[in-house]
């Protein structure tokens, strides 16, 4: 019995140490399926510009700026933790069809961007994208919608807690990395081991822009309850949309209601004028 307990304890310690030293590889998946950009927005019929962004710590990021006809505003797109911007063409096309220019960028270490991903690094990456829109393109904060999906939702929440915007959309979001770790490994002391926080639950109450939260009850990675908790802690005005489908395809499985809700949300925060352009907005 003592031998068996010793084996269990050693195994438990081994798994704990593995998780501690593998955190970065478990959080960021730039190589899944590949860092190679195998398509561009031209593949879905959209004109675009290749952009190079420079972060405050000197890292060069690759981005696309995809203009919309008679644009009502601009979407800053923070993607999830796997792959690169070339794997988000369907979403780019959808947002573009709703009258939004789209700026989508790869975090450091993803796609054609330099560097190695880290929590503070991804925050700097999003801020560099924001600065590009606000300073280089002279787009007013009240014309920018901050969007994030999965890991990108945590990055979007961090950015939106610091800068004004027309609105904030988060999809399939988690409350924090420690919460996710405890959910995945309830039998390990992971809350004391994680080096990454991405604590959206602590930041979402600092967002004053109109918020749209979207999450699927069938999400197979991030519990629906975490999306509900973020929504509960957020300020008004806010809206929650329940999706169907898994973590990676909820926006496709719920395409009709997903698109309709986005359209209605955008009509509220960025209403069009009679000529198709966005109406002037007061600050939110």
Residue, then its C-alpha position, 0 to 999 in steps of 0.5 A: x500500500x505504501x509503495x502504491x501511495x508513493x507511486x501515486x504521489x510521484x506521478x502527481x508531482x510529475x504531472x504538476x511539474x509538467x504542467x508548470x513548465x509547459x504553460x506557454x505551450x498549453x496556452x499559445x498554439x501558433x503552429x496549430x495548424x501552421x504559422x504559414x499564411x496560406x490565404x489572404x482576404x483576396x481569396x474571399x473577394x476582399x481588397x486589403x492592405x498588408x500592415x506592419x505594426x511596431x509595439x512599444x517594446x519594438x516587436x514587428x507585427x503583421x496585420x491586414x487592414x480590410x476596408x469596407x464600402x461606406x464603412x460605419x466603423x472599424x473592427x479591431x479583431x483579436x483572434x484566438x490562441x491557435x493559427x493565424x489571421x489567414x484562418x479567420x477569413x470567414x469572420x473577416x468577410x462577415x464583419x466587412x459585410x456588416x459595414x466595418x473596416x477590419x484590422x486583424x493582426x497576429x500576436x507576436x510569435x504567430x503567423x508572420x509576426x516576430x517575437x515570442x508570445x507572452x501575456x504582457x506581450x499580447x497586451x502590447x500587441x493589441x495596444x499597437x493595433x489600437x494606436x495604429x488605428x487611432x494615430x496612423x489612420x486618425x480613426x476616432x475611438x468612438x468609431x472603433x469596435x473592439x472584438x475578441x474571441x477565446x484568448x482574444x477575448x481576454x486581450x480585448x477586455x484588457x484593451x477595452x478596460x483602458x481605452x474608449x470605444x464604440x463598443x466591445x464584443x467578446x465571444x467564447x471568453x473565459x474569466x481567467x487562466x487560473x479559473x480555466x486551469x482549475x476547471x481542467x485540472x481540479x485535482x491539482x493545485x493549479x491556481x498556485x502554479x499558473x504564471x499567466x492570469x488573463x484575468x478578464x473577471x477583474x477587468x470587465x467592470x472597468x469597461x464603459x462601452x456597450x458590451x456584447x457577450x456571446x457564448x455557447x452552452x455546448x462550448x466544449x472548452x470554456x464553460x458557458x458559466x464563465x461567459x455568464x459570470x463575465x456578463x454578470x460583472x459587466x456594466x450596462x449597457x450590455x447584451x448576452x447572446x447564447x450560441x449553439x455549437x462547439x467552442x470553435x464553431x459556435x459562430x458558424x453553427x448559430x450563423x443566422x442569429x449571430x449575424x442578426x444580433x451583430x447587425x442589431x448591435x452595430x445599428x445601435x452603437x454605429x447607426x448608419x445615415x441615409x447615405x450609408x455612412x455612420x452617423x456621428x456618435x456622442x462619447x459612450 
